[in-house]
Amino acid sequence: MARRATLDRDEQSAVHDETLAGVPIPARKGRQAAVPWRGAGGRWAIWVLRAVAWAALLLIAFRGVAAIMTKPAAAPPAGAAAAAGPTFPVSLAKSYAQEFGAVYLNFNPATAGQRAAELSAFLPTGTDPQLGWNGAGTERLQSEQVAAISVQNDHSAIVTLLAQVSDSLIELAVPIYSADGGMVVSGEPALLPAPARIAPPQPASQQADSVTAAALTAELPGFFQAYASGDQVTLSRYLAKGTQVTGLNGAFAFGSIQNVTVPFGGSARNITVTVLWHQATGAASPASGQAVGAAPGGLEMTYQMTVVRQGTSWYVQAIGASTQAQSGPP
């Protein structure tokens, strides 16, 4: 042991002397000279996780850019689409064409000059002031209204009038041009046929509840009398809960129930009622063109009604026009 200690001490002294002399110390062999393993402490796992995170971020960025590049253009709001559409003044053109028609559809040789002067306000400068009329014959406009309008572009449209002239029903197509707040009839109108008369389909036959019809025939006169006068206090006695009906406020007087059709069903029924209304002018007079003491004028009208049964009585829930075809003259 003493010899071993002496050798170690001598060796350390030699190393110390060589270091001082600038001689490099040779690398020691064994455990102290081993190079540490770069994967020690689990650092390889950290690098793997970093690589995965970067790959995920790159994938998300790529998909985001791709979505932006391929995203379809958003549809404009409905209001914006309407604003970008034709700006033709539809309402004004309808009124303008109707005023024109009131002049154009009336002609008489005795008033030809007045007609030409009135028409000139609707026509371009230099246009025939009679707009095609040859100065002969007469025509009288009885009534007219706008039936349709077809807008061609921002400046042009065709307004169609439905008119009653000299006891005939016609359609008149009027070309209108608009620009800079102004308007003119840009060409000669076109005469078109009135809508054709057709026959409506007959309602499907169904069994009628004659017992309920008889009960309603007895109850409904009171309702229609109140409906004619518009008396809300009396009218409310015949109405189902929550129902509101204004009435005619004396425009006509109730005459009679002409017919009641009731289908079979439950406590609520959709029925058809035909009512005879009388003029509400009271006694006739020479001024009205009706002989004194003569029967008042009458009009037969048909209603679609909804009635509900509450207890032993029927109450009106709704009243309106009926689409039932007319059965023919009585």
C-alpha positions in Angstrom: 0.0 0.0 0.0 2.8 2.4 0.8 4.4 1.7 -2.5 1.1 2.2 -4.4 0.6 5.6 -2.7 4.1 6.6 -3.6 3.6 5.7 -7.2 0.4 7.7 -7.5 2.0 10.7 -5.9 5.0 10.5 -8.3 2.6 10.2 -11.3 0.6 13.2 -10.2 3.8 15.2 -9.8 4.9 14.2 -13.3 1.6 15.3 -14.8 1.9 18.6 -13.0 5.4 19.2 -14.3 4.4 18.4 -17.9 1.4 20.8 -17.7 3.6 23.5 -16.5 6.1 22.8 -19.2 3.3 23.2 -21.9 3.2 19.5 -22.8 -0.4 18.4 -23.6 -1.9 15.8 -21.4 -2.9 12.7 -23.2 -6.5 11.6 -23.1 -7.2 9.2 -20.3 -8.4 5.8 -21.0 -11.4 4.1 -19.4 -14.6 5.6 -17.9 -13.3 9.3 -17.8 -12.4 9.3 -21.5 -15.8 8.0 -22.7 -17.9 10.4 -25.0 -21.4 11.0 -23.6 -24.4 9.6 -25.7 -26.3 12.4 -27.5 -29.6 10.7 -26.8 -29.2 10.8 -23.1 -31.9 12.4 -21.0 -34.8 11.7 -23.5 -33.9 14.6 -25.8 -34.8 12.5 -28.9 -38.4 12.5 -27.9 -38.5 16.3 -27.7 -37.1 16.6 -31.3 -39.7 14.2 -32.6 -42.6 16.1 -31.0 -41.2 19.4 -32.4 -41.2 17.9 -35.9 -44.8 16.6 -35.5 -45.9 20.1 -34.3 -44.3 21.9 -37.2 -45.8 19.4 -39.7 -49.3 20.0 -38.2 -48.9 23.8 -38.4 -47.8 23.6 -42.0 -50.8 21.4 -42.9 -53.2 23.9 -41.2 -51.6 26.8 -43.0 -51.8 25.0 -46.4 -55.5 24.1 -46.0 -56.3 27.7 -44.9 -54.7 29.2 -48.0 -56.3 26.5 -50.2 -59.8 27.3 -48.7 -59.3 31.0 -49.4 -58.2 30.4 -53.0 -61.1 28.0 -53.8 -64.0 29.7 -51.8 -66.9 30.6 -54.1 -68.0 34.2 -54.2 -70.7 35.0 -51.6 -74.2 35.6 -53.0 -75.2 39.3 -52.6 -78.0 40.1 -50.2 -81.5 40.2 -51.5 -81.7 43.9 -51.1 -78.5 44.5 -53.0 -79.7 42.3 -55.9 -82.9 44.3 -56.0 -81.0 47.6 -56.0 -78.9 46.4 -58.9 -81.9 45.5 -61.0 -83.9 47.6 -63.4 -84.6 51.1 -62.2 -87.6 51.7 -64.5 -90.2 53.8 -62.5 -93.0 51.2 -62.6 -95.6 53.0 -60.5 -95.3 56.3 -62.3 -95.5 54.5 -65.7 -98.7 52.8 -64.7 -100.4 56.1 -63.8 -98.9 57.8 -66.8 -100.3 55.2 -69.2 -103.7 55.3 -67.5 -103.9 59.1 -68.0 -102.9 58.6 -71.6 -105.5 56.0 -72.2 -108.3 58.3 -70.8 -107.5 60.7 -73.7 -106.6 58.2 -76.5 -109.6 56.0 -76.1 -112.0 58.9 -76.5 -112.5 60.4 -79.9 -115.2 62.4 -81.7 -114.9 64.7 -84.7 -116.5 67.5 -82.8 -113.7 67.5 -80.2 -110.8 66.5 -82.5 -108.8 69.6 -81.8 -109.1 69.2 -78.0 -108.0 65.6 -78.3 -104.9 66.5 -80.3 -103.9 69.1 -77.8 -104.3 66.7 -74.9 -102.5 63.9 -76.6 -99.5 66.1 -77.5 -98.6 66.2 -73.8 -97.8 62.4 -74.0 -96.1 62.2 -77.4 -92.6 63.0 -78.7 -92.2 66.3 -80.6 -93.2 65.9 -84.3 -95.5 62.9 -83.7 -99.0 62.9 -85.3 -101.1 64.7 -82.8 -104.0 62.3 -83.4 -101.7 59.3 -83.1 -103.2 57.4 -86.0 -106.9 58.4 -85.8 -108.4 59.3 -89.2 -110.8 61.8 -87.8 -114.0 59.8 -88.4 -116.2 57.8 -86.0 -116.7 58.1 -82.3 -115.5 56.1 -79.3 -116.3 56.6 -75.6 -114.2 55.2 -72.8 -116.4 53.9 -69.9 -113.7 52.7 -67.5 -110.1 51.5 -67.5 -107.4 50.3 -65.2 -103.9 48.9 -65.3 -103.9 45.2 -66.0 -100.1 44.5 -66.2 -96.7 46.0 -66.9 -93.7 44.4 -68.7 -90.4 46.1 -68.0 -88.0 45.7 -71.0 -85.0 47.5 -69.5 -84.1 50.5 -67.4 -85.8 52.9 -69.9 -88.6 51.0 -71.7 -91.8 49.1 -70.6 -95.2 48.1 -72.0 -98.2 49.0 -69.8 -101.3 47.0 -70.5 -104.7 48.7 -69.8 -108.0 46.8 -69.4 -110.7 49.1 -70.6 -114.4 49.2 -71.3 -115.0 51.2 -74.5 -118.4 51.6 -76.2 -119.8 48.6 -74.3 -116.8 46.4 -75.3 -114.0 45.0 -73.1 -110.5 45.4 -74.6 -106.9 45.5 -73.6 -104.6 48.3 -74.8 -100.8 47.9 -74.7 -99.0 51.2 -74.3 -95.2 51.6 -74.9 -93.6 53.9 -72.4 -90.0 55.3 -72.5 -88.5 56.9 -69.3 -85.2 58.8 -68.9 -83.9 61.6 -66.6 -87.1 61.8 -64.7 -89.2 62.3 -67.8 -91.6 60.0 -69.6 -93.3 59.7 -73.0 -95.5 57.4 -75.0 -92.8 56.2 -77.4 -95.0 54.6 -80.1 -98.5 53.7 -81.2 -100.4 51.5 -78.8 -101.6 48.0 -79.7 -105.1 46.8 -79.3 -105.3 43.4 -77.7 -108.2 41.0 -76.9 -109.7 41.0 -73.5 -109.3 37.8 -71.3 -111.5 35.0 -72.8 -114.5 34.0 -70.9 -114.2 30.4 -69.5 -116.4 28.0 -67.6 -115.2 27.2 -64.0 -115.2 23.6 -62.9 -118.3 22.4 -61.1 -117.8 21.5 -57.5 -117.6 17.9 -56.6 -121.0 16.6 -55.4 -121.2 15.7 -51.7 -123.9 14.7 -49.3 -125.5 17.7 -47.5 -126.5 17.8 -43.9 -130.0 19.0 -44.2 -130.7 19.0 -40.5 -127.9 21.4 -39.7 -128.7 23.4 -42.8 -132.2 23.9 -41.4 -130.9 25.0 -38.0 -128.5 27.5 -39.6 -131.2 28.9 -41.9 -133.1 29.8 -38.8 -130.1 31.3 -36.9 -128.2 33.2 -39.7 -130.8 35.9 -40.4 -130.0 37.5 -37.1 -126.3 37.4 -37.9 -126.8 39.0 -41.3 -129.0 41.7 -40.0 -126.3 42.7 -37.5 -123.7 42.3 -40.2 -125.6 44.7 -42.5 -125.9 47.4 -39.8 -122.4 46.9 -38.4 -123.7 46.9 -34.8 -120.8 45.4 -32.9 -122.8 44.7 -29.7 -125.4 42.6 -31.6 -122.9 41.1 -34.0 -120.8 39.8 -31.1 -123.7 37.6 -30.0 -123.3 35.5 -33.2 -119.5 35.3 -33.3 -117.3 32.5 -32.0 -114.9 33.5 -29.2 -111.9 35.5 -30.6 -113.6 36.3 -33.9 -113.9 39.9 -35.1 -116.1 41.0 -38.0 -116.7 44.7 -38.9 -120.0 44.5 -41.0 -121.3 46.7 -43.8 -122.3 49.7 -41.7 -125.6 50.2 -43.4 -124.4 50.1 -47.0 -127.1 47.4 -47.7 -130.1 46.0 -45.8 -130.6 42.3 -45.2 -133.3 40.7 -47.3 -133.4 37.0 -46.8 -131.4 33.7 -46.8 -131.7 32.1 -50.2 -129.8 28.9 -49.6 -127.6 27.2 -47.1 -125.3 24.3 -48.0 -123.8 22.3 -45.1 -121.5 19.3 -45.5 -121.4 16.5 -42.9 -118.7 16.9 -40.3 -117.9 17.7 -36.7 -118.4 20.7 -34.5 -116.8 23.0 -37.1 -118.2 23.2 -40.6 -117.3 25.2 -43.8 -120.7 26.2 -45.2 -122.0 28.1 -48.2 -124.7 30.7 -47.7 -126.5 32.7 -50.4 -128.0 36.0 -49.2 -130.3 38.5 -50.9 -129.3 42.1 -50.1 -131.6 45.1 -50.6 -130.7 48.7 -51.3 -130.4 50.7 -48.1 -131.9 53.9 -49.6 -135.3 53.5 -47.9 -138.3 54.7 -49.8 -137.9 55.2 -53.5 -137.9 58.7 -55.0 -138.1 60.2 -58.5 -134.5 61.5 -58.1 -133.2 57.9 -57.8 -135.0 56.8 -61.1 -137.2 54.3 -59.1 -140.9 54.7 -58.8 -142.2 55.6 -55.3 -143.6 52.5 -53.6 -141.6 50.1 -55.9 -139.7 47.3 -54.4 -136.1 48.1 -53.5 -133.3 46.8 -55.7 -131.7 43.6 -54.7 -128.5 41.7 -55.2 -127.9 38.0 -54.5 -124.5 37.2 -53.1 -122.8 34.0 -51.9 -120.5 33.6 -48.9 -118.1 31.0 -47.7 -118.4 30.8 -43.9 -116.9 28.8 -41.1 -119.3 28.0 -38.2 -118.6 26.2 -34.9 -121.1 24.5 -32.6 -121.0 25.5 -29.0 -123.7 23.9 -26.9 -126.9 23.9 -28.9 -126.1 26.9 -31.1 -123.8 27.7 -34.0 -121.5 30.6 -34.1 -119.7 32.3 -37.0 -115.9 32.0 -36.9 -115.1 33.4 -40.4 -116.9 34.9 -43.4 -115.7 35.7 -46.9 -116.3 35.3 -50.6 -117.1 31.9 -52.1 -115.6 30.2 -55.1 -118.7 28.1 -55.7 -119.9 28.3 -59.3 -123.2 30.0 -59.9 -126.0 27.5 -60.3 -127.9 29.6 -62.8 -130.9 32.0 -62.8 -133.6 31.3 -60.3 
